[in-house]
Amino acid sequence: MGIYNIISFSMDCPVCGTQISEFQTKDGPGVFDTIEFQTVDNFHAICRNCQSFVEFYYSPDKEKRNIGDYKIRIVQLSKYERN
């Protein structure tokens, strides 16, 4: 397990609708701080209900970002990857 930061963001899972609020990133200082999503290029979480991996990634101007500027990727983990 590596050091990461918690992202201050929550959303409904795009697959099952369960709220996801445990987003994290390895971007930034990596000291288990809670930081805003606008300060990083990549953050992710796994839905506790359906085990989908939800990842946001971005590149341009950080100061003008909002959540709509990020692309989202969702990956359904097989039952073997869930544990």
N, C-alpha and C positions, 0 to 999 in steps of 0.2 A: 504494500500500500504506500503510495506516495503522498507528498504534502500537497494540499490543494486549498482553494478558497471557495467559500459558499457564495452563490449568487442570490441577490435579493430580488427574486422574481418567482411568480407562480402562474400556472395556466392549467386549463383542462387538457387532459391527454387527447391528442387528435384521433386516437384509435378507439378508446373506450369511454372517454369523458370524465374519468377520475381526476381529481385535482393533483397536480404534481407541483411540489414546492421545494424539492431538495436538489436544486440545480447546483453544479459545482464546476470549477475550472482549474486548470493548472497554469493559466495565464496569470500574470501579476506576481506579487511577492511570495505567494505560497506559504502563508503563515496561519492558515485557518481563520482568516478574516472574513467578514461578510462584506461584499462589495457589490456595486451596481453593474448591471450587464453592459452598460455603455462603455465601461472601461476595459473590456476584454474583447478578443476576437472569436472566442470559442467557449461555449459552455454546454453542459449536458446533464441529463438525469435519466433514470429508469423508472417507468411507471410501476408502482407496487402492485397494481391490479392485473394488468395484462402483460407486463414485462417488456413493453416496447422501449427501445433506446431512443430518446428524443435529444437531438443535438442541434444547436444553433451555431452558425459560423458566419463570419463577416470580415471585410477588409478595409474599406475606405475611412473617411474622416470621422473619428471617434466622437468629437464634440457635438456633432449634429445628428447622432443616431437616435432612432426609436425602434421599438421591437419589430415594426413592419419592415425595417431595412434589412433584417436578418433573413437568411434562408434557413429552412428547417429540414431536417432529415429524421425519419422515423424508421427504425429497424425492429422487426419482431424477432425476439430471441427464441431459439428452439428450446424445448424443455430441458435439453442437456446443458445449455448455456446459462440457464436461470440460477443455478446453484453455485 
